[in-house]
Amino acid sequence: MLRKVILSVLGLALVVSAFLVSKQLIANKNRPKPVPSKVVKTVFVDTVKNTTVPIVISASGNLVAKRRIELFSEVQGVFNTTGRLFKPGQAYKKGQALIRIDASEYYATVQSAKSNLYNDIAAIMPDLRLDFPDIYNKWQMYLSAFDLEQTTPQLPKMTSEKENYFITGRGIVSSYYNVKNLEQRLSKYYINAPFSGILTEALVTEGALVRSGQKLGEFIDTSVYEIELAITKTYAPFLEVGKTVALQTLDGINSYTGKVSRVNGSVDVTTQTITAFVEVKHQDLKEGTYLVAELDAKEEPNAIEVSRNLLSEQNTMFVLRDSILEAVDVKPVYYTDSKVVIKGLKDGVVFIAKPVPGAYSGMLVKPFTSSQAN
């Protein structure tokens, strides 16, 4: 009997609970859903003011000495000292000895040939006095001025056919050119600085055996440098020899002024660029220094310059009309790494000055004001 009473009470409790739960569910279903508050993004804006924008072409490259020579040996011998260490960084003035190769053996050969030439001329002097008295004096003067320690002077000019046959037949002309050939060869044992500069590479040391055709080093002029710039062919008409170019180091600390010295006449088929060479002079510059160049190309009227990330791939920009964003077409005319010069917006148009994530045409926004910053 007690068990039946307990079961009845539990059953009644379950029925009451089910009724209350169903009533609550019905009440929640009929309750109106809360409307979420609409969020309006705040955007940074600016106003279009068309002006004349200067187009500045930016390019970069490494400095290279305008005048440089690679030193090669055309003869063989021992590298003699010149009084200065043949080491990188060693400075030389124009005309100073860069390289001296031992030429004592070859020098003796040259002197022997010069002595033979002198003897050949001396041997014909008696015949000249008897058979050609009118030309005897000029050959006597030549012989008197002949110095074995100096460069062989040019032979007297022959004034008649008989004189030419006589001198040539005695082998004097061939002996003379043989001596000049040996003297020319002897000069290759000595290399002097063709201009004032610095040795940038030294591949031999004093006392080393130098072989014919061996590279000895490199020598540059440190007073004038050049930088090679690749410019888009679109701006080729604005590349003029003598035009001033602003240069600065990569960190922007040091600035220099150069000028266009040469412009290549052909376009690179791969990059469609034209190479321009800018000459720059400064005592602080070193070969290999990386510089950024800015070349004034032209001025673009009725244009503005904005950040590149404001321009879409479809060449559109967002403008603000009655608190609503609108994408409008613009015409980009020049790009830099971070900026773009555009045309097509009228004065007074309000445009988005900073990118808005998820922006779309018709999006409701509000412009940022100075009071919001406070």
Order of alpha helices (4+ residues) and beta strands (2+ residues): alpha-beta-beta-beta-beta-beta-beta-beta-alpha-alpha-alpha-alpha-beta-beta-beta-beta-beta-beta-beta-beta-beta-beta-beta-beta-beta-beta-beta-alpha
